[in-house]
Amino acid sequence: MMRLEERISKALKQVDNDRYILAIAVGQRADELSKGAKPLLELNTQKMKYTDIAIDEIAAGLLKIEGFVDKK
């Protein structure tokens, strides 16, 4: 498994390096997961925190962040 810094760096690339958008997206996704949403990752997520799952989903491009990202 990659170090957290590497995973966050990959996730940031998905949101044009906007830490604010990434923080909101991770928070919202972690909330969904805590309420029973199914993780999109292929690996076993049983021992992972919701925020880690959310970061990995975003980093892998499995979640599309819409409404915030300014398409230049």
PDB file of N, CA, C and O in Angstrom, chain B, residues numbered from 101:
ATOM      1  N   MET B 101       0.839  -1.195   0.000  1.00  0.00           N
ATOM      2  CA  MET B 101       0.000   0.000   0.000  1.00  0.00           C
ATOM      3  C   MET B 101       0.882   1.256   0.000  1.00  0.00           C
ATOM      4  O   MET B 101       1.909   1.312   0.677  1.00  0.00           O
ATOM      5  N   MET B 102       0.463   2.238  -0.760  1.00  0.00           N
ATOM      6  CA  MET B 102       1.230   3.485  -0.832  1.00  0.00           C
ATOM      7  C   MET B 102       1.155   4.269   0.469  1.00  0.00           C
ATOM      8  O   MET B 102       0.225   4.105   1.258  1.00  0.00           O
ATOM      9  N   ARG B 103       2.138   5.112   0.674  1.00  0.00           N
ATOM     10  CA  ARG B 103       2.099   5.999   1.833  1.00  0.00           C
ATOM     11  C   ARG B 103       0.990   7.020   1.649  1.00  0.00           C
ATOM     12  O   ARG B 103       0.601   7.329   0.523  1.00  0.00           O
ATOM     13  N   LEU B 104       0.487   7.539   2.748  1.00  0.00           N
ATOM     14  CA  LEU B 104      -0.625   8.487   2.707  1.00  0.00           C
ATOM     15  C   LEU B 104      -0.308   9.696   1.826  1.00  0.00           C
ATOM     16  O   LEU B 104      -1.161  10.149   1.063  1.00  0.00           O
ATOM     17  N   GLU B 105       0.926  10.224   1.929  1.00  0.00           N
ATOM     18  CA  GLU B 105       1.292  11.400   1.128  1.00  0.00           C
ATOM     19  C   GLU B 105       1.141  11.120  -0.366  1.00  0.00           C
ATOM     20  O   GLU B 105       0.661  11.969  -1.117  1.00  0.00           O
ATOM     21  N   GLU B 106       1.553   9.929  -0.789  1.00  0.00           N
ATOM     22  CA  GLU B 106       1.459   9.557  -2.204  1.00  0.00           C
ATOM     23  C   GLU B 106      -0.006   9.439  -2.633  1.00  0.00           C
ATOM     24  O   GLU B 106      -0.386   9.868  -3.723  1.00  0.00           O
ATOM     25  N   ARG B 107      -0.820   8.845  -1.747  1.00  0.00           N
ATOM     26  CA  ARG B 107      -2.233   8.655  -2.073  1.00  0.00           C
ATOM     27  C   ARG B 107      -2.947  10.004  -2.172  1.00  0.00           C
ATOM     28  O   ARG B 107      -3.775  10.210  -3.060  1.00  0.00           O
ATOM     29  N   ILE B 108      -2.624  10.921  -1.256  1.00  0.00           N
ATOM     30  CA  ILE B 108      -3.242  12.245  -1.297  1.00  0.00           C
ATOM     31  C   ILE B 108      -2.783  12.997  -2.538  1.00  0.00           C
ATOM     32  O   ILE B 108      -3.577  13.689  -3.175  1.00  0.00           O
ATOM     33  N   SER B 109      -1.517  12.868  -2.883  1.00  0.00           N
ATOM     34  CA  SER B 109      -0.985  13.522  -4.077  1.00  0.00           C
ATOM     35  C   SER B 109      -1.732  13.053  -5.335  1.00  0.00           C
ATOM     36  O   SER B 109      -2.090  13.865  -6.189  1.00  0.00           O
ATOM     37  N   LYS B 110      -1.960  11.751  -5.440  1.00  0.00           N
ATOM     38  CA  LYS B 110      -2.713  11.211  -6.583  1.00  0.00           C
ATOM     39  C   LYS B 110      -4.149  11.722  -6.585  1.00  0.00           C
ATOM     40  O   LYS B 110      -4.695  12.056  -7.636  1.00  0.00           O
ATOM     41  N   ALA B 111      -4.755  11.781  -5.402  1.00  0.00           N
ATOM     42  CA  ALA B 111      -6.136  12.260  -5.294  1.00  0.00           C
ATOM     43  C   ALA B 111      -6.210  13.734  -5.670  1.00  0.00           C
ATOM     44  O   ALA B 111      -7.160  14.156  -6.330  1.00  0.00           O
ATOM     45  N   LEU B 112      -5.224  14.518  -5.261  1.00  0.00           N
ATOM     46  CA  LEU B 112      -5.203  15.947  -5.583  1.00  0.00           C
ATOM     47  C   LEU B 112      -5.151  16.177  -7.093  1.00  0.00           C
ATOM     48  O   LEU B 112      -5.752  17.123  -7.603  1.00  0.00           O
ATOM     49  N   LYS B 113      -4.432  15.313  -7.803  1.00  0.00           N
ATOM     50  CA  LYS B 113      -4.345  15.450  -9.265  1.00  0.00           C
ATOM     51  C   LYS B 113      -5.731  15.315  -9.901  1.00  0.00           C
ATOM     52  O   LYS B 113      -5.990  15.902 -10.951  1.00  0.00           O
ATOM     53  N   GLN B 114      -6.608  14.555  -9.279  1.00  0.00           N
ATOM     54  CA  GLN B 114      -7.958  14.337  -9.810  1.00  0.00           C
ATOM     55  C   GLN B 114      -8.856  15.576  -9.635  1.00  0.00           C
ATOM     56  O   GLN B 114      -9.879  15.705 -10.308  1.00  0.00           O
ATOM     57  N   VAL B 115      -8.465  16.480  -8.729  1.00  0.00           N
ATOM     58  CA  VAL B 115      -9.293  17.671  -8.463  1.00  0.00           C
ATOM     59  C   VAL B 115      -8.508  18.960  -8.714  1.00  0.00           C
ATOM     60  O   VAL B 115      -8.695  19.958  -8.017  1.00  0.00           O
ATOM     61  N   ASP B 116      -7.620  18.924  -9.729  1.00  0.00           N
ATOM     62  CA  ASP B 116      -6.822  20.104 -10.095  1.00  0.00           C
ATOM     63  C   ASP B 116      -6.051  20.693  -8.915  1.00  0.00           C
ATOM     64  O   ASP B 116      -5.925  21.911  -8.788  1.00  0.00           O
ATOM     65  N   ASN B 117      -5.543  19.823  -8.063  1.00  0.00           N
ATOM     66  CA  ASN B 117      -4.746  20.236  -6.902  1.00  0.00           C
ATOM     67  C   ASN B 117      -5.458  21.190  -5.953  1.00  0.00           C
ATOM     68  O   ASN B 117      -4.818  22.014  -5.299  1.00  0.00           O
ATOM     69  N   ASP B 118      -6.770  21.080  -5.878  1.00  0.00           N
ATOM     70  CA  ASP B 118      -7.550  21.930  -4.970  1.00  0.00           C
ATOM     71  C   ASP B 118      -7.807  21.167  -3.675  1.00  0.00           C
ATOM     72  O   ASP B 118      -8.663  20.284  -3.619  1.00  0.00           O
ATOM     73  N   ARG B 119      -7.056  21.521  -2.637  1.00  0.00           N
ATOM     74  CA  ARG B 119      -7.161  20.816  -1.354  1.00  0.00           C
ATOM     75  C   ARG B 119      -8.536  20.991  -0.717  1.00  0.00           C
ATOM     76  O   ARG B 119      -9.035  20.089  -0.045  1.00  0.00           O
ATOM     77  N   TYR B 120      -9.140  22.150  -0.930  1.00  0.00           N
ATOM     78  CA  TYR B 120     -10.470  22.429  -0.369  1.00  0.00           C
ATOM     79  C   TYR B 120     -11.501  21.466  -0.963  1.00  0.00           C
ATOM     80  O   TYR B 120     -12.279  20.849  -0.236  1.00  0.00           O
ATOM     81  N   ILE B 121     -11.495  21.349  -2.283  1.00  0.00           N
ATOM     82  CA  ILE B 121     -12.435  20.438  -2.957  1.00  0.00           C
ATOM     83  C   ILE B 121     -12.174  18.999  -2.523  1.00  0.00           C
ATOM     84  O   ILE B 121     -13.114  18.246  -2.271  1.00  0.00           O
ATOM     85  N   LEU B 122     -10.900  18.615  -2.433  1.00  0.00           N
ATOM     86  CA  LEU B 122     -10.569  17.258  -2.019  1.00  0.00           C
ATOM     87  C   LEU B 122     -11.078  16.984  -0.603  1.00  0.00           C
ATOM     88  O   LEU B 122     -11.636  15.920  -0.333  1.00  0.00           O
ATOM     89  N   ALA B 123     -10.885  17.937   0.287  1.00  0.00           N
ATOM     90  CA  ALA B 123     -11.332  17.762   1.676  1.00  0.00           C
ATOM     91  C   ALA B 123     -12.844  17.578   1.742  1.00  0.00           C
ATOM     92  O   ALA B 123     -13.336  16.714   2.469  1.00  0.00           O
ATOM     93  N   ILE B 124     -13.578  18.385   0.987  1.00  0.00           N
ATOM     94  CA  ILE B 124     -15.046  18.271   0.968  1.00  0.00           C
ATOM     95  C   ILE B 124     -15.465  16.925   0.382  1.00  0.00           C
ATOM     96  O   ILE B 124     -16.331  16.242   0.929  1.00  0.00           O
ATOM     97  N   ALA B 125     -14.843  16.555  -0.732  1.00  0.00           N
ATOM     98  CA  ALA B 125     -15.193  15.294  -1.401  1.00  0.00           C
ATOM     99  C   ALA B 125     -14.911  14.094  -0.502  1.00  0.00           C
ATOM    100  O   ALA B 125     -15.731  13.181  -0.407  1.00  0.00           O
ATOM    101  N   VAL B 126     -13.756  14.095   0.157  1.00  0.00           N
ATOM    102  CA  VAL B 126     -13.406  12.988   1.057  1.00  0.00           C
ATOM    103  C   VAL B 126     -14.397  12.931   2.213  1.00  0.00           C
ATOM    104  O   VAL B 126     -14.858  11.855   2.594  1.00  0.00           O
ATOM    105  N   GLY B 127     -14.719  14.091   2.764  1.00  0.00           N
ATOM    106  CA  GLY B 127     -15.670  14.143   3.880  1.00  0.00           C
ATOM    107  C   GLY B 127     -17.036  13.610   3.497  1.00  0.00           C
ATOM    108  O   GLY B 127     -17.640  12.834   4.238  1.00  0.00           O
ATOM    109  N   GLN B 128     -17.527  14.034   2.325  1.00  0.00           N
ATOM    110  CA  GLN B 128     -18.844  13.582   1.873  1.00  0.00           C
ATOM    111  C   GLN B 128     -18.847  12.091   1.590  1.00  0.00           C
ATOM    112  O   GLN B 128     -19.785  11.381   1.955  1.00  0.00           O
ATOM    113  N   ARG B 129     -17.790  11.618   0.936  1.00  0.00           N
ATOM    114  CA  ARG B 129     -17.724  10.196   0.600  1.00  0.00           C
ATOM    115  C   ARG B 129     -17.576   9.340   1.859  1.00  0.00           C
ATOM    116  O   ARG B 129     -18.190   8.278   1.961  1.00  0.00           O
ATOM    117  N   ALA B 130     -16.769   9.793   2.815  1.00  0.00           N
ATOM    118  CA  ALA B 130     -16.604   9.056   4.072  1.00  0.00           C
ATOM    119  C   ALA B 130     -17.940   8.974   4.804  1.00  0.00           C
ATOM    120  O   ALA B 130     -18.262   7.952   5.410  1.00  0.00           O
ATOM    121  N   ASP B 131     -18.711  10.053   4.742  1.00  0.00           N
ATOM    122  CA  ASP B 131     -20.042  10.073   5.363  1.00  0.00           C
ATOM    123  C   ASP B 131     -20.957   9.044   4.699  1.00  0.00           C
ATOM    124  O   ASP B 131     -21.673   8.310   5.379  1.00  0.00           O
ATOM    125  N   GLU B 132     -20.927   8.998   3.352  1.00  0.00           N
ATOM    126  CA  GLU B 132     -21.736   8.003   2.620  1.00  0.00           C
ATOM    127  C   GLU B 132     -21.335   6.590   3.027  1.00  0.00           C
ATOM    128  O   GLU B 132     -22.192   5.739   3.266  1.00  0.00           O
ATOM    129  N   LEU B 133     -20.030   6.344   3.104  1.00  0.00           N
ATOM    130  CA  LEU B 133     -19.536   5.010   3.473  1.00  0.00           C
ATOM    131  C   LEU B 133     -19.976   4.636   4.888  1.00  0.00           C
ATOM    132  O   LEU B 133     -20.331   3.488   5.152  1.00  0.00           O
ATOM    133  N   SER B 134     -19.949   5.616   5.792  1.00  0.00           N
ATOM    134  CA  SER B 134     -20.342   5.341   7.181  1.00  0.00           C
ATOM    135  C   SER B 134     -21.827   5.009   7.281  1.00  0.00           C
ATOM    136  O   SER B 134     -22.268   4.373   8.238  1.00  0.00           O
ATOM    137  N   LYS B 135     -22.591   5.447   6.282  1.00  0.00           N
ATOM    138  CA  LYS B 135     -24.027   5.178   6.278  1.00  0.00           C
ATOM    139  C   LYS B 135     -24.387   3.954   5.432  1.00  0.00           C
ATOM    140  O   LYS B 135     -25.559   3.700   5.155  1.00  0.00           O
ATOM    141  N   GLY B 136     -23.357   3.198   5.025  1.00  0.00           N
ATOM    142  CA  GLY B 136     -23.618   1.932   4.353  1.00  0.00           C
ATOM    143  C   GLY B 136     -23.349   1.877   2.862  1.00  0.00           C
ATOM    144  O   GLY B 136     -23.611   0.854   2.230  1.00  0.00           O
ATOM    145  N   ALA B 137     -22.829   2.963   2.281  1.00  0.00           N
ATOM    146  CA  ALA B 137     -22.496   2.915   0.847  1.00  0.00           C
ATOM    147  C   ALA B 137     -21.398   1.872   0.641  1.00  0.00           C
ATOM    148  O   ALA B 137     -20.529   1.681   1.492  1.00  0.00           O
ATOM    149  N   LYS B 138     -21.462   1.205  -0.508  1.00  0.00           N
ATOM    150  CA  LYS B 138     -20.505   0.134  -0.806  1.00  0.00           C
ATOM    151  C   LYS B 138     -19.214   0.741  -1.372  1.00  0.00           C
ATOM    152  O   LYS B 138     -19.265   1.534  -2.313  1.00  0.00           O
ATOM    153  N   PRO B 139     -18.050   0.369  -0.801  1.00  0.00           N
ATOM    154  CA  PRO B 139     -16.776   0.881  -1.345  1.00  0.00           C
ATOM    155  C   PRO B 139     -16.591   0.467  -2.803  1.00  0.00           C
ATOM    156  O   PRO B 139     -16.981  -0.635  -3.189  1.00  0.00           O
ATOM    157  N   LEU B 140     -15.998   1.343  -3.612  1.00  0.00           N
ATOM    158  CA  LEU B 140     -15.774   1.070  -5.028  1.00  0.00           C
ATOM    159  C   LEU B 140     -14.434   0.379  -5.273  1.00  0.00           C
ATOM    160  O   LEU B 140     -14.144  -0.035  -6.395  1.00  0.00           O
ATOM    161  N   LEU B 141     -13.625   0.255  -4.232  1.00  0.00           N
ATOM    162  CA  LEU B 141     -12.301  -0.356  -4.378  1.00  0.00           C
ATOM    163  C   LEU B 141     -12.403  -1.869  -4.493  1.00  0.00           C
ATOM    164  O   LEU B 141     -13.294  -2.494  -3.919  1.00  0.00           O
ATOM    165  N   GLU B 142     -11.469  -2.447  -5.248  1.00  0.00           N
ATOM    166  CA  GLU B 142     -11.445  -3.900  -5.433  1.00  0.00           C
ATOM    167  C   GLU B 142     -10.869  -4.612  -4.210  1.00  0.00           C
ATOM    168  O   GLU B 142     -11.197  -5.768  -3.943  1.00  0.00           O
ATOM    169  N   LEU B 143     -10.005  -3.909  -3.468  1.00  0.00           N
ATOM    170  CA  LEU B 143      -9.333  -4.577  -2.347  1.00  0.00           C
ATOM    171  C   LEU B 143     -10.223  -4.679  -1.121  1.00  0.00           C
ATOM    172  O   LEU B 143     -11.286  -4.062  -1.054  1.00  0.00           O
ATOM    173  N   ASN B 144      -9.778  -5.458  -0.163  1.00  0.00           N
ATOM    174  CA  ASN B 144     -10.524  -5.653   1.083  1.00  0.00           C
ATOM    175  C   ASN B 144     -10.417  -4.383   1.920  1.00  0.00           C
ATOM    176  O   ASN B 144      -9.319  -3.982   2.308  1.00  0.00           O
ATOM    177  N   THR B 145     -11.555  -3.752   2.197  1.00  0.00           N
ATOM    178  CA  THR B 145     -11.568  -2.474   2.900  1.00  0.00           C
ATOM    179  C   THR B 145     -12.002  -2.610   4.358  1.00  0.00           C
ATOM    180  O   THR B 145     -12.222  -1.605   5.034  1.00  0.00           O
ATOM    181  N   GLN B 146     -12.126  -3.833   4.841  1.00  0.00           N
ATOM    182  CA  GLN B 146     -12.651  -4.071   6.187  1.00  0.00           C
ATOM    183  C   GLN B 146     -11.890  -3.342   7.279  1.00  0.00           C
ATOM    184  O   GLN B 146     -12.494  -2.827   8.219  1.00  0.00           O
ATOM    185  N   LYS B 147     -10.556  -3.294   7.162  1.00  0.00           N
ATOM    186  CA  LYS B 147      -9.736  -2.692   8.219  1.00  0.00           C
ATOM    187  C   LYS B 147      -9.365  -1.238   7.906  1.00  0.00           C
ATOM    188  O   LYS B 147      -8.583  -0.622   8.631  1.00  0.00           O
ATOM    189  N   MET B 148      -9.931  -0.696   6.823  1.00  0.00           N
ATOM    190  CA  MET B 148      -9.598   0.676   6.425  1.00  0.00           C
ATOM    191  C   MET B 148     -10.571   1.680   7.026  1.00  0.00           C
ATOM    192  O   MET B 148     -11.738   1.368   7.261  1.00  0.00           O
ATOM    193  N   LYS B 149     -10.072   2.895   7.275  1.00  0.00           N
ATOM    194  CA  LYS B 149     -10.944   3.975   7.730  1.00  0.00           C
ATOM    195  C   LYS B 149     -11.717   4.508   6.529  1.00  0.00           C
ATOM    196  O   LYS B 149     -11.253   4.421   5.392  1.00  0.00           O
ATOM    197  N   TYR B 150     -12.893   5.055   6.790  1.00  0.00           N
ATOM    198  CA  TYR B 150     -13.719   5.594   5.698  1.00  0.00           C
ATOM    199  C   TYR B 150     -12.984   6.670   4.913  1.00  0.00           C
ATOM    200  O   TYR B 150     -13.097   6.734   3.689  1.00  0.00           O
ATOM    201  N   THR B 151     -12.230   7.518   5.611  1.00  0.00           N
ATOM    202  CA  THR B 151     -11.501   8.578   4.904  1.00  0.00           C
ATOM    203  C   THR B 151     -10.427   7.999   3.982  1.00  0.00           C
ATOM    204  O   THR B 151     -10.200   8.525   2.892  1.00  0.00           O
ATOM    205  N   ASP B 152      -9.767   6.924   4.410  1.00  0.00           N
ATOM    206  CA  ASP B 152      -8.748   6.291   3.570  1.00  0.00           C
ATOM    207  C   ASP B 152      -9.380   5.668   2.327  1.00  0.00           C
ATOM    208  O   ASP B 152      -8.825   5.760   1.232  1.00  0.00           O
ATOM    209  N   ILE B 153     -10.525   5.043   2.496  1.00  0.00           N
ATOM    210  CA  ILE B 153     -11.239   4.459   1.349  1.00  0.00           C
ATOM    211  C   ILE B 153     -11.588   5.577   0.373  1.00  0.00           C
ATOM    212  O   ILE B 153     -11.377   5.442  -0.832  1.00  0.00           O
ATOM    213  N   ALA B 154     -12.122   6.683   0.894  1.00  0.00           N
ATOM    214  CA  ALA B 154     -12.520   7.811   0.036  1.00  0.00           C
ATOM    215  C   ALA B 154     -11.326   8.373  -0.725  1.00  0.00           C
ATOM    216  O   ALA B 154     -11.426   8.631  -1.924  1.00  0.00           O
ATOM    217  N   ILE B 155     -10.203   8.567  -0.047  1.00  0.00           N
ATOM    218  CA  ILE B 155      -8.993   9.088  -0.708  1.00  0.00           C
ATOM    219  C   ILE B 155      -8.554   8.140  -1.816  1.00  0.00           C
ATOM    220  O   ILE B 155      -8.230   8.583  -2.917  1.00  0.00           O
ATOM    221  N   ASP B 156      -8.542   6.848  -1.536  1.00  0.00           N
ATOM    222  CA  ASP B 156      -8.118   5.869  -2.539  1.00  0.00           C
ATOM    223  C   ASP B 156      -9.081   5.817  -3.721  1.00  0.00           C
ATOM    224  O   ASP B 156      -8.646   5.676  -4.864  1.00  0.00           O
ATOM    225  N   GLU B 157     -10.380   5.930  -3.463  1.00  0.00           N
ATOM    226  CA  GLU B 157     -11.363   5.932  -4.554  1.00  0.00           C
ATOM    227  C   GLU B 157     -11.142   7.138  -5.463  1.00  0.00           C
ATOM    228  O   GLU B 157     -11.178   7.015  -6.688  1.00  0.00           O
ATOM    229  N   ILE B 158     -10.917   8.293  -4.862  1.00  0.00           N
ATOM    230  CA  ILE B 158     -10.689   9.510  -5.652  1.00  0.00           C
ATOM    231  C   ILE B 158      -9.367   9.402  -6.412  1.00  0.00           C
ATOM    232  O   ILE B 158      -9.303   9.730  -7.596  1.00  0.00           O
ATOM    233  N   ALA B 159      -8.318   8.944  -5.735  1.00  0.00           N
ATOM    234  CA  ALA B 159      -6.998   8.800  -6.365  1.00  0.00           C
ATOM    235  C   ALA B 159      -7.054   7.861  -7.570  1.00  0.00           C
ATOM    236  O   ALA B 159      -6.382   8.085  -8.576  1.00  0.00           O
ATOM    237  N   ALA B 160      -7.864   6.806  -7.453  1.00  0.00           N
ATOM    238  CA  ALA B 160      -7.978   5.820  -8.533  1.00  0.00           C
ATOM    239  C   ALA B 160      -8.912   6.294  -9.645  1.00  0.00           C
ATOM    240  O   ALA B 160      -9.070   5.613 -10.658  1.00  0.00           O
ATOM    241  N   GLY B 161      -9.528   7.456  -9.456  1.00  0.00           N
ATOM    242  CA  GLY B 161     -10.445   7.969 -10.472  1.00  0.00           C
ATOM    243  C   GLY B 161     -11.787   7.263 -10.469  1.00  0.00           C
ATOM    244  O   GLY B 161     -12.540   7.357 -11.438  1.00  0.00           O
ATOM    245  N   LEU B 162     -12.098   6.554  -9.387  1.00  0.00           N
ATOM    246  CA  LEU B 162     -13.365   5.822  -9.308  1.00  0.00           C
ATOM    247  C   LEU B 162     -14.533   6.741  -8.966  1.00  0.00           C
ATOM    248  O   LEU B 162     -15.688   6.419  -9.243  1.00  0.00           O
ATOM    249  N   LEU B 163     -14.223   7.884  -8.365  1.00  0.00           N
ATOM    250  CA  LEU B 163     -15.265   8.863  -8.038  1.00  0.00           C
ATOM    251  C   LEU B 163     -15.049  10.091  -8.895  1.00  0.00           C
ATOM    252  O   LEU B 163     -13.931  10.597  -8.988  1.00  0.00           O
ATOM    253  N   LYS B 164     -16.084  10.566  -9.507  1.00  0.00           N
ATOM    254  CA  LYS B 164     -15.991  11.799 -10.273  1.00  0.00           C
ATOM    255  C   LYS B 164     -16.494  12.927  -9.384  1.00  0.00           C
ATOM    256  O   LYS B 164     -17.607  12.864  -8.861  1.00  0.00           O
ATOM    257  N   ILE B 165     -15.684  13.946  -9.216  1.00  0.00           N
ATOM    258  CA  ILE B 165     -16.046  15.091  -8.399  1.00  0.00           C
ATOM    259  C   ILE B 165     -16.661  16.122  -9.331  1.00  0.00           C
ATOM    260  O   ILE B 165     -15.967  16.712 -10.159  1.00  0.00           O
ATOM    261  N   GLU B 166     -17.957  16.334  -9.197  1.00  0.00           N
ATOM    262  CA  GLU B 166     -18.650  17.259 -10.098  1.00  0.00           C
ATOM    263  C   GLU B 166     -19.158  18.473  -9.351  1.00  0.00           C
ATOM    264  O   GLU B 166     -19.339  18.445  -8.134  1.00  0.00           O
ATOM    265  N   GLY B 167     -19.384  19.538 -10.100  1.00  0.00           N
ATOM    266  CA  GLY B 167     -19.949  20.726  -9.502  1.00  0.00           C
ATOM    267  C   GLY B 167     -18.921  21.706  -8.998  1.00  0.00           C
ATOM    268  O   GLY B 167     -19.200  22.900  -8.895  1.00  0.00           O
ATOM    269  N   PHE B 168     -17.729  21.221  -8.680  1.00  0.00           N
ATOM    270  CA  PHE B 168     -16.681  22.089  -8.166  1.00  0.00           C
ATOM    271  C   PHE B 168     -15.610  22.354  -9.202  1.00  0.00           C
ATOM    272  O   PHE B 168     -15.173  23.491  -9.384  1.00  0.00           O
ATOM    273  N   VAL B 169     -15.197  21.311  -9.872  1.00  0.00           N
ATOM    274  CA  VAL B 169     -14.011  21.402 -10.729  1.00  0.00           C
ATOM    275  C   VAL B 169     -14.279  22.308 -11.921  1.00  0.00           C
ATOM    276  O   VAL B 169     -15.209  22.080 -12.694  1.00  0.00           O
ATOM    277  N   ASP B 170     -13.460  23.329 -12.058  1.00  0.00           N
ATOM    278  CA  ASP B 170     -13.586  24.279 -13.146  1.00  0.00           C
ATOM    279  C   ASP B 170     -12.875  23.705 -14.357  1.00  0.00           C
ATOM    280  O   ASP B 170     -11.651  23.573 -14.351  1.00  0.00           O
ATOM    281  N   LYS B 171     -13.618  23.367 -15.384  1.00  0.00           N
ATOM    282  CA  LYS B 171     -13.037  22.788 -16.583  1.00  0.00           C
ATOM    283  C   LYS B 171     -12.419  23.907 -17.417  1.00  0.00           C
ATOM    284  O   LYS B 171     -13.128  24.702 -18.033  1.00  0.00           O
ATOM    285  N   LYS B 172     -11.083  23.954 -17.427  1.00  0.00           N
ATOM    286  CA  LYS B 172     -10.387  25.029 -18.159  1.00  0.00           C
ATOM    287  C   LYS B 172     -10.081  24.590 -19.569  1.00  0.00           C
ATOM    288  O   LYS B 172      -9.500  25.353 -20.341  1.00  0.00           O
TER     289      LYS B 172
END
